[in-house]
Each structure stands twice: as C-alpha cells, then as structure tokens.
C-alpha cells in the first residue's frame, strides 16, 4: 500500500545562489507551479498548515532556502 502524498513530495527548493541563477520567466514558472501544487493538494483534502515557501511566494518574497541548517539570514 502506498503512503499519503505530502507537500514535500511535490516541492523543489533552491539555495539563494541557485535562485539567483534563474531568469525571471523561470522564477515565475516556479511560483505558479508551487502555488498550483499546493492548491491541488488542499483541494483533494490534504489538511496541512500553509508551508513557509507558499507564504513567501504569496507575499512576493524570494523563496530560496539556506545552504545549510546552521546558516542564518544575512
């Protein structure tokens, strides 16, 4: 039997360096796909708190992740 699908199963994360290498069209595509993936999961009944990356995208912030767990924001 297969397990349940999670938001992490359909998420792609970027470091700040990787995010900066994307052109504006790629960033827009990422934003649109991530928001759509989240809305589809909610539509089929996945009940999860809104992930930080979705909050960032909705607010127009850059959604890159830190390079390592111990690194802090500049």
C-alpha positions as CSV (number, residue, x, y, z in Angstrom):
1,X,0.0,0.0,0.0
2,X,1.3,3.5,-0.9
3,X,1.6,6.2,1.7
4,X,-0.1,9.6,1.6
5,X,1.2,12.3,-0.6
6,X,2.8,15.3,1.2
7,X,3.6,18.8,0.1
8,X,7.3,17.8,0.4
9,X,6.7,15.2,-2.3
10,X,5.9,17.9,-4.9
11,X,8.3,20.6,-3.6
12,X,11.5,21.8,-5.2
13,X,13.8,24.1,-3.1
14,X,16.6,26.4,-4.2
15,X,19.5,27.9,-2.3
16,X,20.0,31.6,-2.7
17,X,22.7,31.0,-5.3
18,X,20.5,28.7,-7.3
19,X,17.6,31.1,-7.1
20,X,19.7,34.0,-8.3
21,X,20.7,31.9,-11.4
22,X,17.1,31.6,-12.5
23,X,15.8,34.1,-15.0
24,X,12.5,36.0,-14.4
25,X,10.5,33.6,-16.5
26,X,11.9,30.6,-14.6
27,X,11.1,32.3,-11.3
28,X,7.5,33.0,-12.4
29,X,7.1,29.4,-13.6
30,X,8.4,28.1,-10.2
31,X,6.0,30.4,-8.3
32,X,3.0,29.4,-10.5
33,X,3.7,25.7,-10.2
34,X,4.3,25.7,-6.5
35,X,1.1,27.7,-5.8
36,X,-0.9,25.4,-8.1
37,X,0.6,22.2,-6.5
38,X,-0.4,23.5,-3.0
39,X,-3.9,24.4,-4.1
40,X,-4.4,21.0,-5.7
41,X,-3.3,19.2,-2.5
42,X,-5.7,21.4,-0.5
43,X,-8.5,20.7,-3.0
44,X,-8.2,16.9,-2.6
45,X,-8.4,17.2,1.2
46,X,-4.8,17.4,2.4
47,X,-5.0,19.3,5.7
48,X,-1.7,20.9,6.5
49,X,-0.5,24.3,7.8
50,X,0.5,26.6,4.9
51,X,4.2,25.9,4.2
52,X,6.6,28.8,4.6
53,X,7.5,28.7,0.9
54,X,3.9,29.3,0.0
55,X,3.6,32.2,2.4
56,X,6.8,33.7,0.9
57,X,5.5,33.2,-2.7
58,X,2.2,34.8,-1.8
59,X,3.9,37.8,-0.4
60,X,6.2,38.2,-3.4
61,X,9.3,37.2,-1.4
62,X,12.2,35.2,-2.8
63,X,11.7,31.6,-1.6
64,X,15.2,30.4,-1.5
65,X,16.4,28.1,1.3
66,X,19.6,28.4,3.3
67,X,22.6,26.5,2.1
68,X,23.0,24.6,5.4
69,X,20.9,24.1,8.5
70,X,23.2,26.2,10.7
71,X,23.4,29.2,8.3
72,X,21.4,32.3,9.2
73,X,19.9,35.0,7.1
74,X,22.4,37.7,6.0
